[in-house]
């Protein structure tokens, strides 16, 4: 599974109160290349799900042209607009024939609305857990929807004031994390902290733009791309008033643990441990004795 933090908006729902334009800039080709590489095929069958986007035709063109730069031409577009569409036999057949499923950005709640409690989601989940080379990738909303407990939205300026973050249920492709996107550039630290405070047994993952994580074995995260990944771990929280605080009042926490991962760093969710690179995360490395400390430097 590859969750990507996104770049610029790729078809999100516009705010009618602003005149902001919504561009279709794509994340760096290095991440797409990794998506293809993980399938183990030079020209895999790729199905792009544009359900989250408000402008699926434009988004589809960008994905097709971007994968084509890597000589991947075997691409289909699943423009699923309704829950009934998601239950069509045609889409289930295409899912079962695909090597890669790619979910676009937009509105993560739409993905849950269209695919929740569907055979499509059941079979996609089964393939993810049973087939090592089957890849599910998602950018922005497509990444956020992977969690069982999902951030639906929320005010960044008001984060850490109880109720500022809107939570819901996602696709449950990963059950022990909460994923947020566009993390560093949009300053969503408070948003993820509040989400983890409300669900302290889950690991919060904040994805920077042009950055993603490769999740293997259901628990090992490897950072890919050019930016940062932030890990929020609430397992050691002591004081936490998130459950008891009234809506609109401040949340206070003691002992939230944070890790900052750059390209190549890994994090084991089950161990809740950071590793500088994946070569250090091996049974042999764990069994190796620690190097002897250097002798003290003589002083005059």
C-alpha positions in Angstrom: 0.0 0.0 0.0 1.3 3.5 -0.9 -0.2 6.6 0.7 0.8 9.9 -0.9 0.5 13.4 0.6 -0.5 15.0 -2.6 0.8 18.2 -4.3 -1.6 20.9 -5.4 -5.3 20.2 -5.4 -6.3 17.7 -8.1 -10.1 18.2 -8.3 -11.1 19.0 -4.7 -14.4 20.6 -4.0 -14.0 24.4 -4.3 -15.0 26.8 -1.7 -17.7 29.1 -3.2 -16.6 31.9 -0.9 -13.2 32.2 -2.5 -11.8 32.7 -6.0 -9.0 30.2 -5.6 -8.2 28.3 -8.7 -7.8 24.5 -8.5 -4.8 23.4 -10.4 -4.0 19.8 -11.5 -0.2 19.7 -10.8 0.9 16.1 -10.2 3.2 14.7 -7.6 6.7 13.8 -8.6 7.3 11.0 -11.0 9.6 9.3 -8.5 6.6 8.3 -6.4 4.7 7.0 -9.4 7.7 5.0 -10.4 7.8 3.4 -7.0 4.0 2.5 -7.4 4.8 0.7 -10.6 7.9 -0.9 -9.3 6.1 -2.5 -6.3 3.8 -4.3 -8.7 6.7 -6.3 -10.1 5.7 -5.7 -13.7 7.1 -3.5 -16.4 3.6 -2.6 -17.8 1.1 -3.4 -15.1 -2.7 -3.2 -15.4 -3.5 0.1 -13.6 -7.1 1.2 -12.6 -7.5 4.8 -11.5 -10.5 5.5 -9.3 -11.5 9.2 -9.7 -14.5 9.0 -7.4 -13.2 11.5 -4.9 -12.7 14.2 -7.5 -15.2 16.8 -8.6 -13.5 17.0 -12.0 -12.8 13.3 -12.8 -12.2 13.8 -16.6 -9.4 16.3 -16.0 -7.8 14.2 -13.3 -8.0 11.0 -15.4 -6.0 12.7 -18.2 -3.3 13.7 -15.8 -2.9 10.2 -14.5 -2.9 8.6 -17.9 -0.2 11.0 -19.2 1.9 10.7 -16.1 1.9 6.9 -16.1 2.6 7.1 -19.9 5.9 8.9 -19.1 6.9 5.6 -17.5 5.8 3.6 -20.5 2.8 2.3 -18.6 -0.1 2.3 -21.1 -2.4 -0.4 -19.8 -4.6 2.0 -17.8 -8.3 2.1 -17.1 -10.4 4.9 -15.4 -13.1 3.9 -12.9 -15.4 7.0 -12.9 -17.7 5.7 -10.2 -20.2 8.4 -9.3 -22.8 6.5 -7.2 -22.9 3.5 -4.8 -24.8 1.7 -7.5 -22.0 2.2 -9.9 -19.6 0.7 -7.4 -21.6 -2.5 -7.4 -21.6 -3.1 -11.1 -20.1 -6.4 -12.1 -17.9 -4.7 -14.7 -15.9 -2.8 -12.0 -15.5 -5.9 -9.8 -14.1 -7.8 -12.8 -11.7 -4.9 -13.5 -10.6 -4.8 -9.9 -9.8 -8.5 -9.9 -7.7 -8.1 -13.1 -5.8 -5.1 -11.9 -2.2 -5.0 -10.6 -2.5 -1.5 -9.2 -5.5 0.5 -7.9 -4.8 4.2 -7.7 -7.3 6.5 -5.8 -7.2 10.2 -6.7 -7.5 13.2 -4.5 -10.7 15.2 -3.8 -13.1 14.4 -1.0 -12.3 11.4 1.1 -15.9 11.0 2.4 -17.0 10.3 -1.1 -14.8 7.2 -1.2 -16.4 5.8 1.9 -19.9 6.8 0.7 -19.5 5.0 -2.7 -17.5 1.9 -1.6 -18.5 1.3 2.0 -20.0 -2.2 2.6 -19.5 -3.2 -1.0 -18.2 -6.4 -2.5 -15.7 -4.2 -4.4 -14.2 -3.0 -1.1 -14.2 -6.5 0.4 -12.4 -8.0 -2.5 -9.9 -5.1 -2.7 -9.1 -5.6 0.9 -8.7 -9.4 0.5 -6.3 -8.9 -2.4 -4.2 -6.4 -0.4 -3.7 -8.9 2.4 -3.3 -12.0 0.4 -1.4 -11.0 -2.8 2.1 -9.5 -2.1 2.4 -7.8 -5.5 -1.1 -6.2 -5.6 -0.7 -2.5 -5.0 -3.3 0.0 -3.6 -2.1 3.6 -3.9 -3.9 6.8 -3.0 -3.0 10.5 -3.0 -4.4 13.2 -0.7 -8.1 12.1 -0.1 -7.2 8.7 -1.6 -4.6 8.3 1.1 -6.7 9.6 4.0 -9.6 7.2 3.1 -7.3 4.2 3.7 -7.7 4.5 7.5 -10.5 2.8 9.5 -10.8 6.0 11.5 -10.6 8.9 9.0 -10.2 12.6 9.3 -13.2 14.0 7.3 -12.1 17.7 7.6 -11.6 20.4 10.2 -10.3 23.9 10.8 -6.5 24.2 11.0 -6.6 27.5 12.9 -9.0 26.0 15.5 -7.2 22.7 15.9 -6.8 21.5 19.5 -10.0 23.2 20.4 -12.4 20.3 21.0 -14.6 19.6 17.9 -12.4 21.4 15.4 -11.5 18.1 13.7 -14.3 16.1 12.0 -13.8 12.4 12.3 -15.6 9.5 10.6 -15.0 6.0 9.3 -12.9 5.3 6.2 -12.3 2.2 4.1 -10.4 0.4 6.8 -7.6 -0.8 4.5 -5.3 0.0 7.4 -6.8 -0.3 10.9 -4.1 1.0 13.2 -3.4 4.4 11.7 -5.0 7.8 11.1 -3.6 9.5 7.9 -3.6 13.2 7.1 -2.2 14.7 3.9 -0.8 18.1 2.6 0.6 18.0 6.1 3.6 20.2 6.4 2.7 22.9 3.9 -0.8 23.4 5.3 0.3 23.2 8.9 -2.0 20.4 10.0 0.0 19.4 13.1 -2.7 20.4 15.5 -5.4 18.6 13.5 -3.5 15.3 13.7 -2.6 15.8 17.3 -6.3 16.2 18.1 -7.2 13.2 16.1 -4.7 11.0 17.9 -5.8 12.5 21.3 -9.3 11.2 20.5 -7.9 7.8 19.4 -4.7 7.4 21.4 -4.2 3.7 20.4 -3.8 4.6 16.8 -0.7 6.0 15.1 -1.1 9.3 13.4 0.7 9.7 10.0 1.0 13.2 8.5 2.1 13.1 4.9 4.0 16.0 3.4 3.4 17.0 -0.3 5.5 15.2 -2.9 5.9 12.5 -0.2 4.4 9.2 0.5 4.8 6.0 2.6 5.1 2.5 1.5 3.3 0.2 4.0 4.4 -3.5 3.9 3.4 -6.4 6.2 0.6 -4.2 7.5 3.0 -2.4 9.9 6.3 -1.3 8.3 6.3 2.3 6.9 9.1 3.4 4.5 9.2 7.1 3.5 9.4 7.9 -0.2 9.5 11.2 -2.0 11.1 14.6 -1.3 9.4 15.9 1.8 8.7 14.8 5.3 6.4 12.3 7.1 5.3 13.1 10.7 4.4 10.3 13.1 2.2 11.0 16.2 2.2 8.3 18.8 -0.3 8.7 21.7 0.4 5.4 23.4 2.4 7.1 26.2 0.0 10.0 26.8 -0.6 10.5 30.5 -2.9 13.5 30.9 -5.5 13.8 28.1 -8.7 15.7 28.5 -9.8 15.2 24.9 -12.7 12.9 25.8 -14.0 15.0 28.6 -13.5 18.6 27.2 -16.5 20.5 26.1 -16.8 21.5 22.4 -14.8 24.6 21.7 -12.6 24.3 24.7 -8.8 23.6 24.6 -7.4 20.1 24.6 -4.4 19.5 26.9 -2.0 16.6 26.6 1.0 15.2 28.3 3.7 13.1 26.6 2.6 12.9 23.0 5.5 11.3 21.0 6.5 12.7 17.6 8.9 11.4 15.0 10.0 13.1 11.8 10.8 10.8 8.9 12.7 11.8 5.7 13.2 9.8 2.6 14.5 6.3 3.4 13.6 6.4 7.1 11.3 3.6 8.3 8.9 3.3 11.2 7.5 0.0 12.6 3.9 0.6 13.8 3.7 -2.7 15.7 7.0 -1.9 17.6 6.4 1.9 17.5 10.1 2.3 16.7 12.0 4.6 14.3 14.8 3.3 12.1 17.2 5.4 10.0 16.8 3.0 7.1 15.3 -0.4 6.5 18.6 -2.3 6.6 18.5 -1.7 10.4 15.0 -3.3 10.6 16.0 -6.9 10.2 16.1 -9.9 12.6 19.9 -10.0 12.2 20.3 -6.4 13.1 18.1 -6.8 16.1 20.1 -9.8 17.3 23.5 -8.1 16.7 25.2 -6.8 19.9 25.5 -3.1 20.2 29.0 -1.8 19.3 31.3 -1.2 22.2 31.5 2.4 23.3 34.6 4.4 22.2 37.2 4.8 24.9 37.3 8.1 26.7 39.5 10.8 25.3 42.4 11.6 27.6 42.3 15.0 29.1 45.3 17.1 30.0 
